[in-house]
């Protein structure tokens, strides 16, 4: 099994290019099921989750050609409507095939999802919405069995809470439904905006893109014809490298970014004393000699993202004072705290609030990644820790970061991927 070995204390400098957004690419790959014609996807991140979902499409019978950042998908050859446990258990996002499979074929079986340890993320809201659209749903033997032999029917969907995956699933289902679907309390993430634009470019009228109320005119089970799609930049990867500049007190430039998508992260780093030079598609961070403490509350977009909470916590470990971080979205997303404390951090937990008291130094140690974003927090801490840090279970990192060690090497980090002997 691979692990990362990082020798801390290196000053970073230079520029890197941000990869395509995993969280945009996954629903877009799932949405290709709505078509029976070939579609080309560009700027895909070269990460495990993308390869997993493409493998699932292949298992359904699709023709898939994948070369690093590009893929050609033809779902006109799909013969199976069953998403098996073998794949879905590896990655929660596999549940995104539920809406498009049901909408196009009128039936499907999708294994209940797995693939993440940050807390309970039930799909009840997805299923309740599909039932409201006329689907007959039964959970049996670990699978969601869904049927809508006469197609899904447009209706008004009111989500009790904001759900990114639920919004995406119902958007895709609504695209081929009969009639109009209105989604109230929809998620507003940039990844959902791109999915809406993809559907709209294929002839699906959608009102309210970027807002919490979406109105979708269904195409009555007529397969869509998609234009080629280039995936938007990954705002979480971008934010992670800005944190690398902040924690190591280094000037770093990130290219191929949408600055507005990372505004919440930039604002927090500015409040900690960092400054920025921002252009249309690049951001340069200028460090501060002394980081100020910060207060953070994770909320849905456009607020501060839960996917950046762990990284900002790592930065706060080196601040001059005490920071408070409140996690409102997932109940089990502080698993990185004990590992950061192994490196010498001073973090106390009470419920969903973490108090982070800044320290003068961190020290290298053996640590273990527990989830995707926790992994990146450990990498950030290791960059400034005295001595050598070994980070194990980095398969979590490989799910969502494209060539992380290569990009950090380019910036001057002393980092190496090794195998257990």
C-alpha positions in Angstrom: 0.0 0.0 0.0 1.3 3.5 -0.9 2.1 6.2 1.6 3.5 9.7 1.4 6.7 10.7 3.0 7.1 14.5 3.6 10.1 16.3 5.0 8.8 19.6 6.3 10.2 23.1 6.4 10.6 23.7 2.6 9.6 27.1 1.2 7.3 26.8 -1.7 7.2 28.9 -4.9 6.0 28.9 -8.4 2.7 28.1 -10.2 0.6 25.1 -10.8 -2.5 24.4 -13.0 -5.7 23.3 -11.3 -7.4 20.2 -12.6 -11.0 19.7 -13.5 -13.5 19.5 -10.7 -14.3 15.9 -9.5 -17.6 17.0 -8.1 -18.6 18.6 -11.4 -17.3 15.7 -13.5 -19.2 12.9 -11.6 -22.8 14.2 -12.2 -21.9 15.1 -15.8 -20.7 11.6 -16.5 -23.9 10.3 -14.9 -25.9 12.7 -17.1 -24.5 11.2 -20.3 -26.9 8.2 -19.6 -29.7 10.6 -20.7 -28.3 10.3 -24.3 -28.1 7.5 -26.8 -25.3 9.2 -28.7 -21.6 9.8 -28.3 -20.4 12.7 -26.1 -16.9 13.9 -25.5 -15.8 15.2 -22.0 -12.7 17.3 -21.6 -10.6 18.4 -18.6 -11.5 15.4 -16.4 -9.4 15.1 -13.3 -7.2 12.0 -13.3 -8.5 10.5 -10.1 -9.9 7.2 -8.9 -13.5 8.4 -8.5 -13.7 9.3 -12.2 -12.3 6.0 -13.3 -14.7 4.2 -11.0 -17.8 5.9 -12.4 -16.6 5.3 -16.0 -16.1 1.6 -15.1 -19.7 1.5 -13.9 -21.0 2.9 -17.2 -18.9 0.2 -19.0 -20.5 -2.4 -16.9 -23.9 -1.1 -17.9 -22.9 -1.7 -21.5 -21.8 1.8 -22.5 -18.8 2.2 -24.8 -16.2 4.3 -22.9 -12.8 5.5 -24.1 -10.8 7.3 -21.4 -7.4 8.9 -21.8 -6.3 10.8 -18.7 -8.3 14.1 -19.0 -10.6 13.2 -21.9 -13.3 10.6 -22.3 -15.7 9.6 -25.1 -18.9 8.0 -23.9 -21.6 6.3 -26.0 -24.6 5.2 -23.9 -26.5 4.0 -26.9 -25.3 0.5 -26.2 -26.5 0.2 -22.6 -28.0 -3.2 -22.0 -28.1 -3.4 -18.2 -29.9 -1.1 -15.8 -28.3 -2.5 -12.6 -25.5 -0.6 -10.8 -23.9 -3.3 -8.8 -22.6 -3.2 -5.2 -19.0 -3.9 -6.3 -18.8 -0.4 -7.8 -21.4 1.6 -5.9 -19.9 0.6 -2.5 -16.6 2.2 -3.5 -18.1 5.7 -4.1 -21.2 7.5 -2.9 -21.5 9.4 -6.2 -22.5 6.2 -8.0 -26.0 6.9 -6.7 -26.2 9.7 -9.3 -26.9 7.1 -12.0 -30.3 6.4 -10.3 -32.1 9.4 -11.7 -30.9 9.2 -15.3 -31.3 5.4 -15.6 -34.9 5.6 -14.3 -35.8 8.5 -16.4 -34.5 7.0 -19.7 -35.3 3.3 -19.2 -38.3 3.4 -16.8 -36.6 1.0 -14.4 -33.3 0.4 -12.7 -31.6 -1.3 -9.7 -28.9 0.7 -7.9 -27.0 -0.6 -4.9 -27.2 1.5 -1.7 -24.0 3.7 -1.7 -20.8 3.7 0.3 -17.4 5.1 -0.2 -17.1 7.8 2.5 -16.7 7.9 6.3 -17.5 11.5 7.1 -21.0 10.8 8.4 -24.5 9.7 7.4 -25.6 11.0 4.1 -28.9 9.2 3.5 -30.5 9.1 0.1 -34.0 9.4 1.5 -34.5 12.8 -0.1 -33.6 11.4 -3.5 -36.1 8.6 -3.2 -38.9 10.7 -1.8 -38.5 13.1 -4.7 -38.5 10.3 -7.3 -41.6 8.8 -5.7 -43.3 12.2 -6.0 -42.5 12.0 -9.7 -44.4 8.8 -9.9 -41.7 6.2 -9.4 -42.4 2.9 -7.6 -39.5 2.4 -5.3 -38.6 -0.6 -3.1 -35.4 -1.3 -1.1 -34.6 -4.9 -1.2 -31.4 -6.9 -0.6 -29.3 -3.8 -0.4 -30.6 -2.4 -3.7 -32.9 0.4 -4.7 -35.4 -1.1 -7.1 -37.1 1.7 -9.0 -39.8 1.5 -11.7 -41.7 4.1 -13.8 -42.9 2.2 -16.8 -44.8 5.2 -18.2 -42.0 7.6 -17.5 -41.5 10.1 -14.7 -44.0 12.9 -14.3 -43.1 16.5 -13.6 -44.1 17.9 -10.3 -43.1 20.3 -7.5 -40.2 19.0 -5.3 -39.5 20.7 -2.0 -36.3 19.5 -0.4 -36.5 19.6 3.4 -32.8 20.4 3.5 -30.3 21.4 0.8 -28.8 18.3 -0.9 -26.3 18.6 -3.6 -26.6 14.9 -4.8 -30.4 15.1 -4.5 -30.6 18.2 -6.6 -28.4 16.6 -9.2 -30.3 13.4 -9.3 -33.7 15.1 -9.7 -32.3 17.6 -12.3 -31.3 14.6 -14.4 -34.6 12.8 -13.8 -36.6 15.9 -14.6 -34.8 16.4 -17.9 -36.6 13.3 -19.4 -39.8 13.5 -17.4 -43.2 14.3 -18.8 -44.1 17.9 -18.0 -42.6 20.5 -15.7 -40.6 19.9 -12.5 -39.9 22.6 -10.0 -37.2 22.1 -7.4 -37.5 24.2 -4.3 -34.5 24.6 -1.9 -32.1 23.4 -4.6 -28.4 23.4 -4.0 -26.5 26.3 -5.8 -23.0 24.9 -6.1 -21.0 25.8 -9.3 -21.0 22.1 -10.1 -24.8 22.1 -10.3 -24.7 25.2 -12.4 -22.5 23.4 -15.0 -24.9 20.4 -15.0 -27.8 22.7 -15.7 -25.9 24.4 -18.5 -25.1 21.0 -20.0 -28.8 20.0 -19.9 -29.8 23.4 -21.3 -27.3 23.1 -24.2 -29.0 19.8 -25.0 -32.3 21.4 -25.4 -33.8 21.1 -21.9 -35.3 24.5 -20.9 -34.3 25.4 -17.3 -35.1 28.5 -15.4 -33.4 29.7 -12.2 -29.9 28.4 -12.9 -27.7 29.4 -9.9 -30.7 30.0 -7.7 -32.5 27.9 -5.1 -35.5 27.4 -7.3 -35.1 25.4 -10.6 -37.8 24.9 -13.2 -37.1 22.1 -15.7 -39.2 21.3 -18.8 -39.0 17.6 -19.3 -38.4 16.0 -22.7 -40.8 13.1 -22.3 -38.3 10.3 -22.4 -36.7 11.5 -25.6 -32.9 10.9 -25.3 -30.8 14.1 -25.3 -28.1 15.1 -27.7 -25.3 16.6 -25.7 -22.6 19.0 -26.9 -19.0 18.4 -25.8 -18.3 19.5 -22.2 -15.2 20.8 -20.6 -15.2 20.4 -16.8 -14.9 23.5 -14.7 -11.8 23.9 -12.4 -11.8 22.2 -9.0 -12.5 24.9 -6.4 -11.5 22.5 -3.6 -8.2 21.7 -5.1 -7.6 25.4 -5.7 -8.4 26.2 -2.1 -6.1 23.5 -0.9 -3.1 24.9 -2.7 -3.9 28.4 -1.4 -3.8 26.9 2.0 -0.4 25.4 1.2 0.9 28.9 0.4 -0.6 30.2 3.7 0.7 27.6 6.0 4.2 27.5 4.5 4.3 31.3 4.2 5.0 31.0 0.5 4.0 32.9 -2.6 2.1 30.5 -4.9 0.1 31.1 -8.1 -2.7 28.8 -9.2 -3.8 28.8 -12.8 -7.0 27.7 -14.5 -9.3 28.8 -11.7 -12.7 30.5 -11.3 -11.9 33.0 -8.6 -15.5 33.6 -7.7 -15.9 29.9 -6.9 -13.3 30.1 -4.2 -14.3 33.5 -2.8 -15.2 32.1 0.6 -11.8 30.5 1.0 -10.0 33.6 -0.2 -12.0 35.7 2.3 -11.0 33.5 5.2 -7.3 33.5 4.3 -7.5 37.3 3.9 -8.9 37.6 7.4 -5.9 35.6 8.6 -3.5 38.2 7.0 -2.8 36.8 3.6 -3.2 39.0 0.5 -4.0 38.1 -3.1 -3.6 39.1 -6.7 -6.6 37.9 -8.6 -7.1 37.8 -12.4 -9.8 36.3 -14.6 -8.3 32.8 -14.3 -5.5 32.9 -11.8 -4.9 33.6 -8.1 -1.6 34.5 -6.4 -1.4 34.3 -2.6 1.1 36.5 -0.8 1.7 35.1 2.7 1.7 36.9 6.0 4.6 36.7 8.5 2.1 36.0 11.3 -1.2 34.2 10.7 -4.2 35.6 12.6 -6.8 33.2 14.1 -10.0 32.7 12.3 -13.7 31.7 13.0 -15.3 29.4 10.5 -18.8 28.0 10.1 -19.4 25.5 7.3 -22.6 26.1 5.3 -23.9 25.4 1.8 -22.6 27.4 -1.2 -21.9 30.3 -1.5 -20.8 30.1 2.2 -17.7 28.4 3.5 -17.5 24.8 2.1 -17.3 21.8 4.4 -14.8 20.4 1.9 -12.3 23.1 2.9 -12.8 22.8 6.7 -10.0 20.4 7.3 -7.5 22.4 5.3 -8.3 25.6 7.0 -8.0 23.8 10.4 -4.4 22.8 9.4 -3.6 26.4 8.6 -5.2 27.6 11.9 -2.8 25.3 13.8 0.0 27.8 12.9 -2.0 30.9 13.7 -1.1 33.3 16.6 -4.2 32.7 18.8 -7.2 30.5 19.0 -9.5 29.7 16.1 -13.1 28.3 16.3 -14.4 26.0 13.6 -18.1 24.9 13.6 -19.0 22.0 11.3 -22.7 22.2 10.5 -23.1 19.8 7.6 -21.6 16.5 8.6 -21.5 15.0 12.1 -18.3 13.0 11.7 -16.0 15.4 9.9 -13.5 16.0 12.6 -11.7 12.7 12.3 -8.5 14.5 11.3 -8.2 16.2 14.6 -6.6 13.3 16.4 -4.1 12.9 13.6 -3.2 16.7 13.6 -2.7 16.5 17.3 -0.2 13.6 16.7 1.8 16.2 14.8 1.8 18.6 17.7 -1.4 20.6 17.1 -3.5 21.8 20.0 -7.1 21.1 19.1 -10.1 20.5 21.4 -13.5 19.2 20.4 -16.9 19.9 21.8 -19.7 18.5 19.7 -19.5 20.1 16.3 -17.1 22.8 17.3 -13.3 22.6 17.3 -11.1 25.0 19.2 -7.7 25.3 17.5 -5.0 26.9 19.6 -2.1 27.9 17.4 1.3 26.4 18.2 4.9 27.5 17.4 5.9 24.2 15.8 4.5 21.0 14.4 6.6 17.8 14.5 6.8 15.0 11.9 5.1 11.7 12.9 3.3 8.7 11.4 -0.3 9.6 10.7 -3.3 8.0 9.0 -5.7 9.5 6.5 -9.4 8.9 7.4 -11.1 10.6 4.4 -10.4 12.6 1.3 -10.2 16.1 2.8 -8.6 15.0 6.0 -5.8 13.6 3.9 -5.0 16.9 2.4 -5.1 18.6 5.9 -2.4 16.1 7.0 -0.3 16.9 3.9 -0.5 20.7 4.7 0.5 20.2 8.3 3.4 17.9 7.2 4.7 20.6 4.9 5.6 22.8 7.9 6.3 20.0 10.5 9.9 19.6 11.7 11.3 16.3 10.5 9.6 13.6 8.5 5.9 12.7 8.3 4.5 9.5 6.8 0.9 9.7 5.8 -0.7 6.3 5.3 -4.0 5.2 3.6 -3.5 7.8 0.9 -5.9 6.0 -1.3 -8.4 8.6 0.1 -6.3 11.3 -1.5 -6.2 9.5 -4.8 -10.0 9.6 -4.9 -10.0 13.3 -5.4 -6.6 15.0 -5.9 -5.0 14.8 -9.4 -1.2 14.3 -9.0 -1.0 16.0 -5.6 2.6 15.0 -4.9 3.7 16.0 -8.5 2.2 19.4 -8.1 3.7 19.9 -4.7 7.1 18.8 -6.0 6.9 21.4 -8.7 6.3 24.0 -6.0 9.4 22.8 -4.1 8.0 20.5 -1.5 10.1 17.5 -0.3 7.5 14.9 -0.9 7.7 11.3 -2.1 5.2 8.5 -2.7 6.5 5.2 -1.4 5.3 1.6 -0.9 5.1 -0.3 2.3 7.9 -2.8 2.4 
